Amino acid sequence: MVDVYIGLGSNLEHPAEKVRQARIIIAKHPQMREIKFSSLYSSPPMGPKDQPDYINAVISIKTDLSASELLSELQGIESDFGRDRSVMRWGARTLDLDILIYGDQQIDSPDLKVPHIGLAERAFVLYPLQEIAPVDLSVPGKGDINSLVLQCPLGGLEKID
């Protein structure tokens, strides 16, 4: 079983509820076992500013799925929530599920980059990740979680529960 951290985000159609529903689906999956789930956080959009704020969280799981199998499962969940991958990058979305960390692996394939690109600079990922991670969590190739958080301003991020 591999320790995995997944980022969840939504900014359309009752986003907090979408994130909570996605958590339940992940936790009920026969090959994923939830370990911890962060608080929900509100953050301004990264892309175009004419879209609603995002609701973000991080879930830690244990899984025996390979990284590519996990990616496929998560994309299936996104699709079930109406995610349209043809819309512009950083646009509004019903659900976004990102593999942030997959064990101690660094993966650089056309379909998957782990640790997730931008993880070290994104408050909406780092703060919920730090909330549920072990104190000594090291992000492969990036450094320890506490140092990364210290270097990352909140940028409008707010804990909402």
C-alpha positions in Angstrom: 0.0 0.0 0.0 1.3 3.4 -1.0 0.6 6.7 0.9 -1.0 9.2 -1.4 -2.2 12.7 -1.1 -4.9 14.0 -3.4 -6.0 17.6 -3.8 -9.7 18.2 -4.3 -11.1 21.5 -5.7 -14.3 22.9 -7.1 -15.8 26.3 -7.8 -19.1 25.5 -9.6 -22.5 24.1 -8.5 -22.2 24.1 -4.7 -18.4 23.5 -4.6 -18.2 22.6 -0.9 -20.7 19.9 -1.4 -18.9 18.6 -4.5 -15.7 18.3 -2.5 -17.4 16.5 0.3 -19.2 14.1 -2.1 -15.9 13.3 -3.9 -14.3 12.5 -0.5 -17.0 10.0 0.2 -16.6 8.4 -3.2 -12.8 8.1 -2.8 -13.2 6.7 0.7 -15.7 4.1 -0.4 -13.5 2.9 -3.3 -12.4 -0.7 -2.7 -8.8 0.1 -3.5 -8.5 3.4 -1.6 -8.6 3.8 2.2 -9.0 7.2 3.6 -6.4 8.1 6.3 -7.2 11.8 6.9 -9.2 14.7 5.3 -8.3 18.3 5.8 -10.6 21.2 6.5 -12.1 23.0 3.6 -10.4 26.1 2.4 -11.6 29.0 0.2 -9.2 30.5 -2.3 -9.3 33.0 -5.2 -9.0 31.4 -8.7 -5.5 31.0 -10.2 -6.7 31.7 -13.7 -9.3 34.1 -15.0 -10.6 36.3 -12.1 -14.1 36.3 -13.5 -15.0 33.0 -11.9 -16.1 32.0 -8.4 -13.6 31.3 -5.6 -12.5 27.7 -5.2 -13.2 25.3 -2.3 -10.1 23.1 -1.8 -9.1 20.3 0.5 -6.6 17.4 0.7 -7.2 13.8 1.4 -4.6 11.2 2.4 -5.2 7.7 1.4 -3.5 4.3 1.2 -3.9 2.4 -2.1 -2.5 -0.5 -4.0 -3.4 1.1 -7.3 -0.5 2.2 -9.5 -0.1 5.9 -10.1 -1.6 5.6 -13.6 -4.5 3.4 -12.4 -5.2 6.0 -9.6 -5.1 8.8 -12.1 -7.6 6.9 -14.3 -10.0 6.3 -11.3 -9.8 10.0 -10.3 -10.5 11.2 -13.8 -13.5 8.9 -13.9 -14.8 10.5 -10.7 -14.2 14.0 -12.2 -16.1 12.9 -15.3 -19.0 11.6 -13.2 -19.2 15.1 -11.6 -19.4 16.7 -15.1 -15.8 17.8 -15.5 -15.1 19.0 -19.0 -11.4 18.6 -19.8 -11.9 20.6 -23.1 -12.4 23.9 -21.2 -9.5 26.3 -20.8 -6.7 25.6 -18.3 -7.4 27.1 -14.9 -11.0 27.7 -15.8 -14.0 27.1 -13.6 -14.8 23.4 -12.9 -17.2 21.2 -11.1 -14.4 19.0 -9.7 -10.7 18.8 -9.9 -8.8 15.8 -8.3 -5.0 15.9 -8.4 -2.4 13.4 -7.2 -0.2 15.6 -5.2 2.2 13.0 -3.7 2.4 9.3 -4.5 4.7 7.6 -1.9 8.2 8.8 -2.4 8.0 8.7 -6.2 8.8 11.4 -8.7 6.8 10.8 -11.9 7.3 12.7 -15.1 5.1 11.3 -17.8 3.0 13.1 -20.4 -0.2 12.3 -18.4 1.1 12.6 -14.9 3.6 14.8 -13.0 4.2 13.8 -9.3 4.7 15.7 -7.1 2.1 17.8 -8.7 3.4 20.8 -10.6 3.1 23.9 -8.6 2.5 22.1 -5.3 5.4 24.0 -3.6 3.9 27.4 -4.6 0.2 26.9 -4.1 -1.2 27.9 -0.7 -4.5 26.1 -1.5 -2.5 22.8 -1.7 0.2 23.4 0.9 -1.8 24.5 3.9 -4.4 21.7 3.8 -1.6 19.2 3.1 0.3 20.4 6.1 -2.8 20.2 8.2 -3.1 16.4 7.7 0.5 15.4 6.9 3.0 13.9 9.4 5.3 16.6 10.9 8.2 15.2 9.0 6.6 14.8 5.6 9.1 15.4 2.8 7.7 16.3 -0.7 9.9 14.3 -3.1 12.3 16.7 -4.8 10.8 19.8 -3.1 11.7 19.6 0.6 9.9 19.3 3.9 6.3 20.5 4.1 6.9 22.9 7.0 9.6 24.8 5.1 7.5 24.9 1.9 4.6 26.4 3.9 6.8 29.0 5.5 7.8 30.2 2.0 4.3 30.4 0.7 2.0 33.3 1.5 -1.7 32.7 2.1 -2.7 34.8 -1.0 -6.3 35.0 0.1 -6.6 31.4 1.3 -9.1 31.0 4.2 -10.1 28.0 6.2 -13.8 27.7 6.2 -14.4 24.7 8.5 
